[in-house]
Amino acid sequence: MGSLRSRVTAWLGRKYLARKQKDGFDLAKMSFLPDEVLMPLKRTGLDPVPELAELRENEPVQRIKLPFGMTAWVVTGYEEAKSVLSATNEFSNDFTNLVGNAGVTAEQNPGGLGFADPPVHTRLRKLLTPEFTVRRLSRLAPQIDDIITEQLDAMAATEGPVDLMSQFALPIPSLTICQLLGVPYEDRAEFQRLSTARFDLFGGAGASLGAISESLSYLKDVVKKQRENPGDGLLGMLVKEHGDEISDDELAGLADGLLTGGLETTASMLALGAIVLLKNPEYFELIRDDDKAVNNFVDELLRYLTVVQVAFPRFAKQDIEIAGNQIGEGDIVIVSLSGANRDSAFGTQTEEFDPHRSGPAHLAFGWGAHRCVGAELGRMELRAAYPALVRRFPNLRLAVEPSELPYRELSIVYGVDKLPVTLS
């Protein structure tokens, strides 16, 4: 759930530049980051830029000199990416690696699993994992179906074109995550804003910090109320079953990570997946008519779209060799998930979408100890939403030319801001 703009961009860059915002500083005018760092965040429509494929083919592990005297590596190959993501002992995700660099302070730590190392990461993930098994999540299936139906009903009652992003893609995961956590649904609009703000590179130098601060502040208040009167959601369960084993700050950090990660990523998948359907009538018919085809369709969409474009940054705890490259202690390693998921390891024509493709496990949810804990919940939502959409609106069409769709630029979580469609 989440990743890196190259979090070198989102964390090193933003937090360094936030101090200059008072002077009217505009991050969009900065060119201090090398093109090689920004390349994994660039796309043309649904596809990564061709330069990313060229880099993967010629130099799947590339060394880059960064500002502030730092060295980074961009990893685009599939096997190379797995090697980095699974090397928990050799690489660190801990937020303290950033403290002291470019004005980053310990107080800016968002908490959660993404910026934590063992044993803290191991302990927190162990508390969460039981709630994200297929068996436990199955209790949410009827509620997810109801949420989807309600959104489709609301769309059907709308005159003229419908924005599939705001009326379908965002509300479904928003309601689902709020239901899971026990967070009031009436706050969904605010959290959609906060979630989007932290992932947009050009939202302003301090946008990410402000969004994290606001959401954590709200969630700490929610946690306080759950301490006093635990509910039936995830936060209430953790309070009832683990009590003082987990602090309020840890609870708020976990909730923030689940809410923003589960909201923004699934919403982007629902919207971009709908574009794939709208551009290819044969896939539209496939999931409308064949229930068995949905699972493979969703898995291939996850590989092809890879909306979380880069993984959380890894910091080398020691000298290590990856695919013949000597990575030095302290170096930052940026794994391009979108690049790795187009690798030839997945067969031929990997730049194309093929709902019948078979191959190795993709990296859309990451890999290893930091693999997304909510992966199965995301799959559940996608598997339920796409068939329901095409069956309810068999004549669904784009209301604008494909070239007019407002895709996001330089965003960790790739997506589209609006998706106008006609229903009949």
C-alpha positions in Angstrom: 0.0 0.0 0.0 2.1 2.9 -0.9 5.6 3.5 -2.3 8.1 6.2 -3.4 8.1 9.1 -5.6 11.0 8.0 -5.4 10.4 8.5 -1.8 13.7 10.3 -2.5 11.4 12.7 -4.2 8.5 12.5 -1.7 10.6 12.5 1.4 14.1 13.8 0.8 12.9 16.3 -1.8 9.7 17.5 -0.2 10.9 17.7 3.3 14.0 19.6 2.3 12.0 22.0 0.2 9.1 22.4 2.6 11.2 25.0 4.5 11.3 27.2 1.4 7.6 27.2 0.8 7.1 30.3 2.9 9.1 32.2 0.3 6.8 31.1 -2.5 9.0 28.3 -3.5 7.4 26.1 -6.2 8.5 22.5 -6.3 7.2 22.1 -9.9 10.0 24.5 -11.0 12.8 22.4 -9.5 15.0 20.3 -11.6 17.4 19.1 -8.9 16.3 15.4 -9.3 18.0 13.4 -12.1 15.7 12.2 -14.9 16.7 8.7 -14.0 15.0 9.1 -10.6 11.8 10.5 -12.1 11.6 8.1 -15.1 9.8 5.3 -13.1 7.0 7.8 -12.3 6.4 8.9 -16.0 3.8 7.3 -18.2 2.1 7.7 -21.6 -1.5 6.9 -21.0 -1.6 3.6 -19.2 2.0 2.6 -20.1 5.3 3.4 -18.6 7.5 5.5 -20.9 9.5 3.5 -23.4 12.7 4.6 -21.8 11.9 2.4 -18.8 11.8 -0.7 -20.9 15.1 0.3 -22.5 16.7 0.8 -19.1 15.4 -2.6 -17.9 16.8 -4.3 -21.0 20.2 -2.6 -20.9 20.9 -1.8 -17.2 18.3 -3.4 -14.9 20.3 -2.0 -11.9 21.4 1.6 -12.6 23.5 3.8 -10.3 22.5 7.4 -9.9 24.2 10.3 -8.2 21.7 12.3 -6.1 21.8 15.8 -4.6 22.9 16.0 -0.9 25.9 13.8 -1.7 23.8 10.6 -1.8 24.0 7.6 -4.2 20.9 5.8 -5.4 20.2 2.8 -7.5 17.1 2.3 -9.7 16.1 -1.4 -10.1 13.9 -2.3 -13.1 14.5 -6.0 -13.6 12.1 -8.6 -12.2 14.6 -10.9 -10.6 16.7 -8.0 -9.4 13.7 -6.4 -7.9 12.7 -9.5 -6.0 16.3 -9.8 -4.7 16.1 -6.3 -3.2 12.6 -6.6 -1.8 13.3 -9.9 -0.1 16.6 -8.9 1.4 15.3 -7.7 4.8 18.5 -8.3 6.6 20.6 -6.3 4.1 18.2 -3.4 3.5 16.4 -1.1 5.9 13.0 0.7 5.5 13.3 2.5 8.8 12.3 6.2 8.7 15.3 7.1 10.8 17.5 6.6 7.7 16.0 9.9 6.5 16.3 11.9 9.7 19.0 14.5 9.4 18.9 14.6 5.6 17.5 17.6 3.9 15.7 18.9 7.0 13.9 15.6 7.8 13.0 15.3 11.5 11.9 12.3 13.6 8.6 14.0 14.3 7.7 13.6 10.6 7.6 9.8 10.8 4.2 8.7 9.6 4.4 5.4 11.4 2.8 2.2 10.0 4.6 -0.7 8.4 6.1 0.9 5.3 8.9 2.8 7.2 9.6 0.2 9.9 12.2 -2.6 10.3 12.1 -5.8 12.4 11.5 -6.3 15.2 9.0 -3.4 15.2 7.7 -4.3 11.7 7.5 -8.0 12.6 5.5 -7.3 15.8 3.0 -4.9 14.2 2.5 -7.0 11.1 1.8 -10.0 13.3 -1.0 -8.1 15.0 -2.6 -7.2 11.6 -2.1 -10.4 9.6 -5.0 -12.4 11.2 -7.5 -9.8 10.2 -6.4 -10.0 6.5 -6.7 -13.7 5.9 -9.2 -14.8 3.2 -11.4 -16.4 6.0 -11.6 -13.2 8.1 -12.1 -10.9 5.1 -14.9 -13.1 3.8 -17.2 -11.4 6.3 -16.8 -8.2 4.4 -17.9 -9.7 1.0 -21.6 -9.0 1.5 -20.9 -5.5 2.6 -18.6 -4.9 -0.4 -21.4 -6.1 -2.7 -23.8 -3.8 -1.1 -21.5 -0.8 -1.4 -21.0 -1.6 -5.1 -24.7 -1.9 -5.7 -25.4 1.4 -4.0 -22.8 3.2 -6.1 -24.2 1.7 -9.3 -27.7 2.7 -8.3 -26.5 6.3 -7.7 -24.9 6.3 -11.1 -28.0 5.1 -12.8 -30.0 7.9 -11.2 -27.6 10.5 -12.6 -28.5 12.4 -15.8 -25.9 12.9 -18.5 -22.3 11.8 -18.2 -21.0 10.3 -15.0 -17.5 10.7 -13.5 -16.6 7.1 -12.8 -13.7 8.2 -10.6 -15.7 10.2 -8.1 -18.9 8.1 -8.3 -17.5 4.6 -8.5 -13.7 4.2 -8.1 -13.3 6.3 -5.0 -16.4 5.5 -2.9 -16.0 1.7 -3.1 -12.6 1.4 -1.3 -13.4 4.4 0.9 -16.5 2.8 2.3 -14.8 -0.6 2.5 -11.7 0.7 4.4 -13.9 2.8 6.7 -16.0 -0.2 7.4 -12.9 -2.3 8.1 -11.3 0.2 10.5 -14.5 1.4 12.1 -13.8 5.0 10.9 -17.0 7.1 10.3 -17.9 7.1 6.6 -18.9 10.7 6.8 -15.2 11.6 6.9 -14.5 9.9 3.6 -14.2 13.1 1.5 -11.5 14.5 3.8 -9.5 11.3 3.7 -9.7 11.1 0.0 -8.2 14.6 -0.1 -5.5 13.7 2.3 -4.6 10.5 0.6 -4.3 12.1 -2.9 -2.3 15.1 -1.5 0.4 12.9 -0.1 1.0 11.1 -3.4 1.1 14.1 -5.7 4.6 15.4 -6.4 3.5 18.8 -7.7 0.9 19.5 -5.0 3.2 21.9 -3.3 6.3 21.4 -1.3 4.6 20.8 2.0 1.5 19.0 0.7 2.6 15.5 1.7 3.7 16.6 5.2 0.4 18.5 5.8 -1.7 15.5 4.6 0.1 13.1 6.9 -0.1 15.4 9.8 -3.8 16.0 9.4 -4.8 12.3 8.9 -2.7 11.2 11.8 -4.2 13.9 14.0 -7.7 12.8 13.2 -6.8 9.1 13.6 -5.3 9.7 17.0 -8.6 11.1 18.1 -10.4 8.0 16.7 -7.9 5.7 18.5 -8.6 7.6 21.8 -12.3 7.0 21.4 -11.7 3.3 20.5 -9.7 3.0 23.7 -12.6 4.3 25.7 -15.3 2.3 23.8 -13.8 -0.4 21.5 -16.0 -1.1 18.4 -16.2 -4.1 16.1 -13.8 -2.7 13.5 -10.1 -3.4 13.2 -9.1 -0.6 15.6 -11.5 -1.8 18.2 -10.3 -5.4 17.7 -6.7 -4.4 18.2 -7.6 -2.5 21.4 -9.6 -5.4 22.8 -7.2 -8.2 22.0 -3.8 -6.4 22.5 -4.5 -3.5 24.8 -1.2 -2.0 26.0 0.9 -4.1 23.6 0.3 -1.4 21.0 0.5 2.3 21.6 -1.9 5.0 20.3 0.7 6.3 18.0 1.3 2.8 16.5 -2.5 2.3 16.1 -2.9 5.6 14.4 0.1 4.9 12.1 -1.3 1.5 11.1 -4.8 2.9 10.5 -3.4 5.8 8.4 -1.3 3.4 6.3 -4.3 1.1 5.7 -6.7 3.9 5.0 -4.6 5.9 2.6 -3.0 2.9 1.0 -6.2 0.9 0.6 -8.1 3.9 -0.7 -5.8 5.5 -3.2 -4.4 2.3 -4.8 -7.7 0.5 -5.2 -9.4 3.6 -6.5 -6.7 4.0 -9.1 -7.0 0.4 -10.1 -10.8 0.6 -10.4 -10.5 3.6 -12.7 -7.6 2.5 -14.8 -9.0 -1.0 -15.1 -12.3 0.5 -16.4 -10.3 2.3 -19.1 -8.8 -1.0 -20.2 -12.4 -2.4 -20.4 -13.7 0.6 -22.3 -10.9 0.4 -24.9 -11.3 -3.3 -25.4 -14.9 -4.5 -25.9 -13.8 -8.2 -26.0 -12.6 -7.9 -22.3 -15.8 -6.2 -21.5 -17.7 -9.3 -22.7 -15.2 -11.7 -21.1 -15.9 -10.7 -17.5 -19.5 -10.0 -18.2 -20.2 -13.6 -19.4 -17.5 -15.7 -17.7 -17.3 -15.8 -13.9 -14.2 -18.0 -14.0 -12.3 -15.4 -16.1 -12.5 -12.7 -13.4 -9.6 -13.9 -11.2 -7.1 -14.0 -14.0 -8.4 -10.8 -15.5 -7.8 -9.0 -12.2 -4.4 -10.5 -11.7 -3.2 -9.5 -15.1 -4.6 -6.0 -14.6 -2.6 -5.7 -11.4 0.6 -6.6 -13.3 -0.2 -4.5 -16.4 -1.2 -1.3 -14.5 1.0 -1.6 -11.4 -0.5 1.6 -10.0 2.0 1.7 -7.1 4.9 2.6 -9.4 7.8 2.3 -7.0 8.4 0.6 -3.7 9.3 2.2 -0.4 13.0 3.2 -0.5 15.5 0.6 0.7 18.7 1.8 2.5 21.6 -0.6 2.3 22.7 -1.6 5.8 25.9 -3.1 4.5 27.8 -3.5 1.2 25.9 -5.9 -1.0 26.0 -7.2 -4.5 22.8 -7.3 -6.7 23.1 -8.7 -10.2 26.9 -8.0 -10.3 26.5 -4.4 -9.0 28.3 -3.4 -5.8 25.8 -1.4 -3.7 27.5 0.5 -0.8 26.4 0.8 2.7 24.0 3.7 3.0 23.0 3.8 -0.6 19.3 4.2 -1.5 17.7 1.6 -3.7 14.6 2.4 -5.6 12.6 -0.5 -7.0 10.5 0.3 -10.1 7.5 -2.1 -9.6 6.0 -0.9 -12.9 9.3 -1.6 -14.7 9.8 -5.0 -13.1 6.2 -6.1 -13.9 6.8 -5.6 -17.7 9.9 -7.8 -17.6 10.3 -10.7 -20.1 9.9 -13.1 -17.1 6.2 -12.7 -17.8 6.5 -14.0 -21.3 6.2 -12.3 -24.6 4.5 -8.9 -25.4 4.6 -7.9 -21.8 3.8 -4.3 -22.7 0.4 -5.6 -23.7 -2.6 -6.6 -21.6 -3.5 -10.3 -21.9 -6.2 -11.6 -19.6 -5.1 -15.2 -20.4 -1.5 -14.7 -19.5 0.2 -17.1 -17.1 3.5 -16.6 -15.5 5.3 -15.9 -12.2 3.8 -13.9 -9.3 3.7 -10.1 -10.1 5.1 -7.4 -7.9 2.1 -5.1 -7.8 1.7 -5.7 -4.1 5.4 -5.7 -3.5 7.4 -8.8 -2.4 8.8 -10.3 0.8 8.3 -9.1 4.4 6.9 -5.7 3.2 4.4 -7.2 0.7 1.1 -5.3 1.1 -0.9 -6.7 4.0 -4.2 -5.7 2.4 -3.5 -7.4 -1.0 -6.4 -9.9 -0.7 -8.9 -7.2 0.3 -7.9 -5.2 -2.8 -8.4 -8.3 -5.0 -11.8 -8.9 -3.4 -13.0 -5.3 -4.3 -11.7 -5.5 -7.9 -13.2 -9.0 -8.5 -16.6 -7.8 -7.3 -16.6 -4.4 -8.9 -15.7 -5.0 -12.5 -18.3 -7.7 -13.3 -21.0 -5.7 -11.5 -20.1 -2.6 -13.5 -20.2 -4.2 -17.0 -23.4 -6.2 -16.2 -25.2 -3.2 -14.9 -24.1 -0.9 -17.8 -23.4 -3.0 -20.9 -23.3 0.1 -23.1 -20.8 2.0 -20.9 -18.6 4.3 -23.1 -16.1 7.1 -22.6 -17.7 10.5 -22.7 -14.4 12.2 -23.9 -11.6 11.2 -26.3 -9.0 9.0 -24.7 -6.4 11.7 -25.2 -8.4 14.1 -23.0 -8.3 11.9 -19.9 -6.4 13.8 -17.1 -3.8 11.3 -16.0 -1.6 12.3 -13.0 2.0 13.3 -13.6 4.9 12.1 -11.4 2.8 10.3 -8.8 3.8 7.3 -6.7 0.3 6.0 -7.1 -0.6 6.4 -10.8 -4.1 7.3 -11.7 -6.6 9.6 -13.4 -8.3 12.5 -11.8 -11.6 12.2 -13.7 -13.1 9.5 -15.9 -16.3 10.8 -17.7 -18.5 8.1 -19.1 -21.9 7.7 -20.6 -24.0 4.8 -19.3 -26.2 4.2 -22.4 
